[in-house]
Amino acid sequence: MLDDDLSISTEDLAEAALRPDHIALVQETFKSVAEISEQAAELFYNRLFEIDPALKALFKNDLKEQGRLLMAMIATAVNGLNDLDAIVPAVQDLGGRHAGYGVKDSDYDTVAEALLWTLDQGLGDAYTPEVATAWTAVYTVLADTMKAAASEAAPAPEPDPAPEPTPAPVAPAATKPEEKAEPDLDTANKNFEDIRNEISALMDDIGRVGDVAEQIDGIAGQTNLFALNTTIEAARAGDAGKGFAVVAGEVKSLSTETAKATAVVSEAVKDLRRRAERIEELLK
């Protein structure tokens, strides 16, 4: 049972639109999703990061392993819908940990959008309005439970520190006037101007490389999504689709390697841009 001080109790959950027909639909359709769990997890994360790229920073582990954990967590929740007392503590614990990772309440809405889209892609014609309603109802109840637990786990804000006393002004010590050197200002100015021009040209070249890297990454993402959809369709076709599944797997592997290489290039471009900007600042 949930603690008394939490805003959502097990009784609340039972009344929160978790009807028996919703539970039955979710459990039945999840069987089809579980058969393509790896592809479904990859579809989910691709869609999630497409909706909100900032969420990618929350995932530090390997996404393939993260996908396996995601599908295992969903399976546990779906299978336990008939006994809320058994799964609520685990859902609460997950909500508290998510709060520690920096997950916000609004992120749950983004996850819902990505999840329903993935179900639509994975189930095909079996994703009816009734199925969408059932999954929405179940996800809403679980998400509300996690948000309530996260709210309880959030630390209280620390009081503002007392202001430190302002020290009395101290008269500056007398300093000996500096003797001004007389460098060759014309030569120095010309050298600085030449360096600035080279830095500017370098920044333009870095920008062009970055643009190309972004284009390649976008193409790799679309290719990967196409390969995933082809794999799902091949799985539905049974033996007749085995050849397509092999080809789709090769395409997916190539797109994954391309994405990894592009990520390395993008990081190098960012590093070069930072260094060039630093040099430019030093020349001012």
C-alpha positions, 0 to 999 in steps of 0.5 A: 500500500502507498504511504498515507502522506502520498497524494495517490493511494492504491484506492485512488488508483483503482478508481482512476479509470483502470477498468477491467477492459482497459487492463485486458486490452493492454495485457493482450496487445503487449504480447505482440509488442513483446515479440519485437521488444528490441525494435520497439525500444529503439523506435521509442527512444528514436521518437522520444529524442526526436520530440525532445532532443534535450532528454538524451542527456538524461540517458548515460548508459548504453541505449540498447541495454536501457531498452531492455530495462525499459521493456522489462519494466513495462512487462512488470507493470503490465503483468501486475495491473491485476494486483496494484498493491504488488506493483505500486511500491516498485512504481513509486521507487522508480518515480523517486529515482527519476526525480534524482536523475532530473526528470520533470513532470512535463517529461512524462507527457513527452514519454506518453507521446513517444510510447503511444506512437511506438505502439501505433507503429508496432501494432499496426492495424491492431492499434485501434482507438479502444487500444489507444484509450486503454494504454493512455488510461494505464500510463496516466495512472502509473505516471501520476503515481511516479510523479507523486513519489517524485514530489515526496522525494524532492529535497526541501529548498535550503534557506538563503545564507545570511549576508556577510558583513561588508568590509570597510573600504581600504585606501589603495596603496600608492603605486609607481607610474608604469613606464610605457613601452614603445612597441612597433604598433603598426606591425603588431596590429597587422599581425593581430588582424591577420590572425583574426582573419584566419580565425574567422575563416577557420570558424566558417570552415568548422561551421560547414563541416558541422552542417554536413555532419548534422545532415549525415546524422539526420539521414542515418536516423531516417535510414535507421527508422526505415530499417526498423519499420521494415523489420517489423513488417518482415516479422508480421510476414513470417517466413516470406519476410525473412529476406527483408528482415536480413536486409533491414538488419544490415541497413540498420547496422550501417546506419548505426555505425554512420550515426556513431561516426557522425557523433565523433565528428560532431564532438570534434567540430564542437571542440574545434569551435570552442578552441577557435572562439577561445583564441578569438577572445584572447586576441581582443 
